[in-house]
Amino acid sequence: MIKKNNVILCSLVLAALLSGCGTTGVQAPVVERHPSSSSAAASDPRDRDPAYYTVKRGDTLLRIALEHGQNYRDLVAWNDLSNPNDIKVDQVLRVLPPNGDTGGAQTSAIVMPPATETKPAAPAVPKKTGPRGEKRAYSDATLAELRADGGSGDAKPAPAPAPTVAAAPAAAAAAPAASAPGDEKISWMWPSEGKVIGTFDEGKNKGVDIAGKAGQQVVAAGAGKVMYAGSGIRGYGNLVIVKHSNSLLSAYAHNRSILVKEGQNVNKGQAIAEMGDSDADRVKLHFEIRQQGKPVDPSKFLPNR
């Protein structure tokens, strides 16, 4: 009798176990977790606005200003920069004037050392086939830093001859760049005599190269205001930049000496520099015209020779 009961009990337990194995269990739900929209890196809408520029590695304020056809002083004012030398990668800068302003070169005081007295140029500038290692890329911050240093071994602007200095006040009477009636009405001339040894080639040569003799006169190709005069821009040597209107500027590179100062008004044909070979492999003038910050073919603006 006991054996029979044990057999029945074992049968019941085995049946229960088999029933449990055949039953489909309830599975735990699988939840797909998607990253929330708030956690996704939202792009700054200003990145798509041409009025703003995101700083990249190697940028300087002066080069950013040049590439956008602006005066670095304006960029300092528009972005409330207390130190023009201190811009950081991924920093967003305004590069077009706010509130529809004209964007003319501003001359109001900013926290930056003023230009010092011009000093005699170094007796000789060594020829170079490439940019100096200690020089920085073209930018407003570079210019500000060089001024703050009070000289870093780079060639300094030479004092202008008495006749040129005397002519500076008269130049102020000329129509300022911001009041130009239109780009098409700006009168242009060749900045120096000599053979053209390099023509404009977008991506390779941003302007034209004119051969000449050391000390040969370099003149303003059009009336305007000196936006930059210095030697801190890598690959350009002693450089002068003249702003002719809100959208047009001209650049004169590799000079032996500079005869004008930043902020000075100049007339078409006025001497602004002497031809040289600073940061170049030979004596020549590298001349650029930029429209809205973009290099354009100077031959489309200059008269036929």
Backbone torsions as a table, in degrees:
resi	resn	phi	psi	omega
1	MET	NA	-42.9	179.4
2	ILE	-64.8	-39.2	-179.8
3	LYS	-63.4	-40.3	-178.7
4	LYS	-63.8	-41.4	178.6
5	ASN	-64.0	-40.3	-179.7
6	ASN	-64.4	-38.3	179.9
7	VAL	-65.0	-43.3	179.5
8	ILE	-62.2	-43.1	-178.9
9	LEU	-63.0	-44.2	179.0
10	CYS	-62.7	-37.5	179.8
11	SER	-64.5	-42.4	179.4
12	LEU	-63.4	-43.5	-179.8
13	VAL	-62.8	-42.6	-179.5
14	LEU	-64.9	-39.7	179.0
15	ALA	-63.7	-40.0	-179.8
16	ALA	-65.1	-40.9	179.5
17	LEU	-64.1	-43.9	-179.9
18	LEU	-64.5	-36.9	178.5
19	SER	-64.3	-39.5	-180.0
20	GLY	-66.3	-37.4	-179.6
21	CYS	-68.7	-30.4	-177.4
22	GLY	-84.5	-11.1	-178.5
23	THR	-83.7	132.0	177.9
24	THR	-76.6	122.0	-179.2
25	GLY	-78.5	159.3	178.0
26	VAL	-79.8	120.0	-178.4
27	GLN	-82.7	147.6	176.5
28	ALA	-70.3	138.1	-178.4
29	PRO	-64.7	144.0	176.8
30	VAL	-99.9	119.9	-177.7
31	VAL	-104.6	120.2	175.7
32	GLU	-83.7	120.1	-178.0
33	ARG	-97.8	116.8	177.9
34	HIS	-101.4	140.4	177.9
35	PRO	-61.0	134.7	-179.1
36	SER	-66.8	151.3	-179.1
37	SER	-61.5	-28.7	-178.5
38	SER	-71.8	-27.9	-177.8
39	SER	-82.7	-20.8	178.7
40	ALA	-66.8	143.8	-178.7
41	ALA	-70.5	106.8	-179.8
42	ALA	-81.3	128.1	-179.5
43	SER	-72.5	142.1	179.6
44	ASP	-68.1	121.9	-178.5
45	PRO	-57.5	-22.9	-179.8
46	ARG	-67.7	-22.3	-179.9
47	ASP	-62.0	-27.1	-178.1
48	ARG	-94.9	0.1	-179.8
49	ASP	-95.4	122.4	-179.2
50	PRO	-62.0	-13.4	178.7
51	ALA	-77.0	-8.4	-177.8
52	TYR	-125.3	153.9	179.8
53	TYR	-138.2	135.9	178.3
54	THR	-95.6	123.6	-176.5
55	VAL	-63.6	133.7	177.5
56	LYS	-111.7	163.6	179.9
57	ARG	-59.5	133.2	179.2
58	GLY	91.7	-9.1	179.1
59	ASP	-70.5	150.5	169.8
60	THR	-131.5	157.6	-175.1
61	LEU	-61.6	-37.3	-178.8
62	LEU	-65.8	-43.0	179.3
63	ARG	-67.8	-39.0	177.7
64	ILE	-59.8	-43.7	179.3
65	ALA	-62.5	-44.0	-180.0
66	LEU	-61.7	-44.4	-177.1
67	GLU	-66.3	-20.9	179.9
68	HIS	-109.8	9.5	175.9
69	GLY	66.2	32.8	-177.7
70	GLN	-119.8	163.9	173.8
71	ASN	-86.7	135.7	-176.3
72	TYR	-62.0	-27.0	177.4
73	ARG	-64.0	-36.2	177.2
74	ASP	-64.6	-42.1	178.6
75	LEU	-62.5	-38.1	177.6
76	VAL	-61.4	-44.5	-178.1
77	ALA	-70.1	-44.8	-177.1
78	TRP	-64.5	-28.6	-176.3
79	ASN	-107.7	8.5	177.7
80	ASP	51.2	46.9	-179.3
81	LEU	-84.1	116.9	178.1
82	SER	-78.6	-26.0	179.0
83	ASN	-132.9	101.6	-178.6
84	PRO	-60.7	-18.7	179.6
85	ASN	-79.7	-13.0	-171.6
86	ASP	-109.6	80.0	170.8
87	ILE	-118.3	147.1	-171.4
88	LYS	-121.1	154.0	176.9
89	VAL	-57.7	137.1	-179.0
90	ASP	76.2	1.1	174.8
91	GLN	-71.6	136.8	-179.3
92	VAL	-97.2	124.8	-177.7
93	LEU	-117.9	142.3	172.3
94	ARG	-78.2	128.9	-178.1
95	VAL	-119.7	-0.8	173.7
96	LEU	-122.9	149.9	-175.4
97	PRO	-62.3	139.7	178.4
98	PRO	-77.3	155.9	173.3
99	ASN	57.6	29.3	174.8
100	GLY	69.7	21.1	177.5
101	ASP	-65.3	166.0	-177.3
102	THR	-74.4	-25.1	178.4
103	GLY	79.1	18.6	177.3
104	GLY	-65.2	155.1	-179.2
105	ALA	-58.0	125.5	179.8
106	GLN	-92.7	145.7	-179.1
107	THR	-120.7	11.3	179.0
108	SER	-67.3	153.7	-175.7
109	ALA	-67.4	141.5	174.4
110	ILE	-133.3	170.7	-178.7
111	VAL	-75.4	86.7	-177.7
112	MET	-162.1	137.9	179.4
113	PRO	-60.1	136.5	179.2
114	PRO	-71.5	162.6	178.2
115	ALA	-64.0	135.8	-179.8
116	THR	-88.1	175.1	178.8
117	GLU	-60.4	143.9	177.3
118	THR	-69.5	146.0	-179.0
119	LYS	-120.8	157.8	179.5
120	PRO	-59.3	143.7	178.8
121	ALA	-69.4	156.5	178.6
122	ALA	-60.7	148.0	-177.6
123	PRO	-54.0	-38.2	-179.3
124	ALA	-148.9	140.1	177.3
125	VAL	-106.7	118.0	-177.9
126	PRO	-62.9	141.3	178.1
127	LYS	-71.9	146.8	178.2
128	LYS	-141.1	142.6	176.2
129	THR	-91.1	-6.8	179.8
130	GLY	-147.9	169.1	-178.8
131	PRO	-67.0	151.6	177.9
132	ARG	-66.9	141.7	-177.8
133	GLY	-65.5	-31.2	-175.3
134	GLU	-83.7	-5.5	-178.6
135	LYS	-85.8	153.3	-179.7
136	ARG	-102.3	167.9	178.2
137	ALA	-67.2	156.8	-178.2
138	TYR	-60.3	117.3	176.7
139	SER	-166.4	160.4	179.2
140	ASP	-65.8	-37.5	-179.6
141	ALA	-62.8	-38.1	179.3
142	THR	-62.0	-45.3	179.6
143	LEU	-59.4	-45.5	-179.0
144	ALA	-62.0	-40.7	-179.0
145	GLU	-65.5	-40.8	179.9
146	LEU	-63.6	-38.7	178.7
147	ARG	-66.4	-40.6	-178.9
148	ALA	-64.6	-34.9	-179.7
149	ASP	-70.4	-22.8	-179.6
150	GLY	73.2	18.6	178.4
151	GLY	123.6	131.6	-178.4
152	SER	-131.8	24.2	179.6
153	GLY	95.8	-10.6	177.7
154	ASP	-76.4	158.8	-179.0
155	ALA	-62.9	140.0	-179.1
156	LYS	-101.1	155.2	176.5
157	PRO	-60.7	138.9	179.0
158	ALA	-85.4	150.0	179.4
159	PRO	-63.7	138.2	-178.7
160	ALA	-71.2	144.8	176.1
161	PRO	-60.4	154.1	-176.2
162	ALA	-52.2	-45.4	-178.9
163	PRO	-60.6	-39.0	-178.8
164	THR	-67.6	-41.9	179.5
165	VAL	-63.0	-41.7	-178.7
166	ALA	-64.0	-30.0	-177.7
167	ALA	-78.3	-15.1	-176.8
168	ALA	-58.6	-48.1	179.7
169	PRO	-59.4	-38.9	-179.5
170	ALA	-64.0	-33.3	-179.4
171	ALA	-63.3	-27.5	-179.0
172	ALA	-62.3	-25.2	-179.5
173	ALA	-72.9	-17.4	179.5
174	ALA	-67.0	155.3	-179.3
175	ALA	-61.4	124.5	179.9
176	PRO	-66.9	159.3	-175.6
177	ALA	-56.7	-40.3	-174.8
178	ALA	-66.1	-21.2	-176.5
179	SER	-96.9	8.8	179.1
180	ALA	-59.6	131.6	-177.2
181	PRO	-65.3	-26.0	-179.9
182	GLY	175.2	150.7	-178.7
183	ASP	-57.8	-36.6	-176.3
184	GLU	-70.5	-15.2	-178.6
185	LYS	-97.2	-0.5	178.5
186	ILE	-73.0	131.7	-179.7
187	SER	-90.5	128.3	-175.8
188	TRP	-116.0	154.7	171.8
189	MET	-145.2	162.8	178.3
190	TRP	-68.4	138.2	-175.6
191	PRO	-76.0	-12.5	178.8
192	SER	-167.1	156.9	175.2
193	GLU	-81.0	151.8	177.1
194	GLY	140.3	168.6	-178.8
195	LYS	-80.5	136.8	176.3
196	VAL	-77.7	115.0	-177.2
197	ILE	-107.1	-2.4	177.9
198	GLY	-152.7	124.7	-178.6
199	THR	-103.0	166.3	-178.9
200	PHE	-65.1	132.6	176.7
201	ASP	-147.2	100.5	-174.6
202	GLU	-53.8	124.8	-179.2
203	GLY	99.1	-24.2	-179.7
204	LYS	-115.5	-49.0	179.0
205	ASN	-131.9	114.7	-173.2
206	LYS	-81.5	3.2	179.1
207	GLY	-158.6	-146.6	176.3
208	VAL	-123.9	150.6	177.3
209	ASP	-112.1	130.2	-178.1
210	ILE	-118.3	123.9	179.4
211	ALA	-78.4	154.0	179.0
212	GLY	-173.8	-166.3	-179.7
213	LYS	-106.9	150.3	178.8
214	ALA	-58.5	131.0	-179.9
215	GLY	90.5	-6.0	179.1
216	GLN	-62.3	144.4	-174.4
217	GLN	-69.2	135.6	172.3
218	VAL	-115.5	127.4	-176.0
219	VAL	-118.2	160.4	177.2
220	ALA	-67.5	129.2	-178.7
221	ALA	-73.1	-15.6	178.4
222	GLY	-162.4	163.0	179.5
223	ALA	-69.5	146.0	178.4
224	GLY	174.2	-157.4	-179.3
225	LYS	-125.3	137.0	180.0
226	VAL	-69.5	117.7	-177.4
227	MET	-92.5	-27.9	179.8
228	TYR	-155.3	141.3	175.5
229	ALA	-148.4	107.9	-177.2
230	GLY	-179.9	-172.6	-174.6
231	SER	-132.5	25.0	-176.4
232	GLY	-97.7	9.0	-177.1
233	ILE	-101.2	119.4	-175.8
234	ARG	-59.2	129.1	175.6
235	GLY	89.3	-7.5	-178.1
236	TYR	-109.8	-13.6	-177.8
237	GLY	64.3	-144.0	176.5
238	ASN	-74.3	115.2	-168.9
239	LEU	-122.2	140.9	173.0
240	VAL	-124.3	133.4	175.4
241	ILE	-121.7	128.6	179.7
242	VAL	-116.6	130.1	177.5
243	LYS	-97.5	124.9	-175.3
244	HIS	-101.7	-26.3	179.1
245	SER	-159.2	-174.5	179.8
246	ASN	-66.5	-16.5	-176.7
247	SER	-123.7	-12.9	-175.2
248	LEU	-117.8	135.1	172.9
249	LEU	-142.6	159.5	178.0
250	SER	-127.5	149.7	-177.4
251	ALA	-127.9	141.5	-176.4
252	TYR	-129.7	112.1	-171.3
253	ALA	-116.5	165.0	175.6
254	HIS	70.3	23.9	-177.5
255	ASN	-70.5	154.7	174.9
256	ARG	-77.1	-40.5	178.3
257	SER	-149.4	159.4	-178.5
258	ILE	-113.3	134.2	-174.5
259	LEU	-108.2	2.4	-178.2
260	VAL	-128.9	167.3	179.2
261	LYS	-117.9	157.0	177.8
262	GLU	-61.5	137.0	-179.9
263	GLY	90.2	-6.5	-178.1
264	GLN	-80.8	136.8	173.9
265	ASN	-80.3	139.7	179.2
266	VAL	-130.2	149.5	177.0
267	ASN	-93.9	158.4	173.2
268	LYS	-59.1	127.7	178.9
269	GLY	89.3	-3.2	179.7
270	GLN	-76.1	137.5	179.2
271	ALA	-65.3	129.2	-179.5
272	ILE	-122.8	-16.9	-177.8
273	ALA	-163.5	173.0	173.7
274	GLU	-118.4	134.2	-176.6
275	MET	-62.3	143.3	-179.8
276	GLY	-155.9	-159.9	-178.4
277	ASP	-132.0	28.1	179.5
278	SER	-65.2	126.7	-176.7
279	ASP	55.9	37.3	177.7
280	ALA	-143.3	163.9	-178.4
281	ASP	-92.2	-1.8	178.0
282	ARG	-162.2	168.0	177.4
283	VAL	-71.7	122.7	179.3
284	LYS	-168.5	163.2	172.4
285	LEU	-110.6	124.0	171.8
286	HIS	-97.8	119.0	-174.3
287	PHE	-118.9	129.6	178.8
288	GLU	-125.4	149.8	166.8
289	ILE	-122.2	129.8	179.4
290	ARG	-119.8	136.0	178.3
291	GLN	-119.9	121.0	-173.9
292	GLN	55.0	33.6	177.9
293	GLY	84.7	-9.6	-177.6
294	LYS	-97.4	131.9	177.5
295	PRO	-62.1	134.5	178.1
296	VAL	-127.4	163.2	-177.1
297	ASP	-70.1	114.3	-179.5
298	PRO	-59.9	-28.2	-177.6
299	SER	-63.6	-18.2	178.1
300	LYS	-79.7	-11.4	-180.0
301	PHE	-112.0	-34.8	-176.1
302	LEU	-78.1	149.1	179.0
303	PRO	-70.7	160.7	177.2
304	ASN	-68.0	146.5	-179.3
305	ARG	-105.8	NA	NA
